[in-house]
Amino acid sequence: MANKRFFYIVVFAFLAIVATGCASDSSTKAKLVDGKVNVVASFYPLYEFTRTIGGEYVNAINLVPAGVEPHDWSPKSRDIKNMTKSQVFVYQGAGFEGWVKDFLGSLPADSTLKVVEASKGANLIKTSENKEEFDPHAWLSPLNAIKMANNIKEALISADPAHKEAFEQNYASYAQQLTDLDARYKKELASTKKKEIAVSHQAFAYLCRDYGLTQMSIMGLSPDAEPTAQDLKKMNEYMKEHELKYIFFEELVSDKLAKTLAKDAKVDTMVLSPIEGLTDEQVKAGESYISIMDKNLKNLVKALQ
């Protein structure tokens, strides 16, 4: 085990030094910018929180490119270089990014990189499979998102105290938008007839906890886990028992399995996004965490009638 960890540390250290001639295999072409606080975020929600709070004083870089599912993604050479040379690195934690531990272990002792575990202090859910592990999808609770955004704000202030007032104001404005989002969810989901949802990916425990719902998933916490025949049978029985009319799937993972199961169960499919990343179309349309959460709410209300 020690040898394996040493190997990963060596690899990360090497990648941080290599030239960026491997642009073709890098996941992002974003660049560090002089004169601004450079913040590298491990995936989309953290990137949006950072960009919104940092405003004009921050150059935010999203590691995972549009259209890519982040669970099994890992950084390439340019990503490692950007992370190493940036002022702030923000990651989700709670087990979401499997590569982070080795990256942090590869940093030199004199590194000045400010590291933010965004989910620290959030109200996390322990998984039923292992009581020592947590469900990492904490950002799908707007109240958790407020806490995560606050952790990012504090890191920005630490990195650039001269613009503390701007960061505080931007955070306060965004926190209010998240508070309003939470209020919309509470109001609209409190009056739905049903409280059960069928999903392809077990990503919605926080949303269910906050708003009194129950999820049954085809797959587990990782969206590419292979379901067994017994899993599919249980899902079919669950939908019949609760008279569900929809199976929810997400944009960044193939909907083939969800559509096959929906056809067998004679129900329809609909999108419920875990907002782990945006599609190219969503980026072009100017979608955001809040706009997609509102679309999720609309679809939930429709499915739960």
Disulfide bonds with the S-S distance in Angstrom:
none
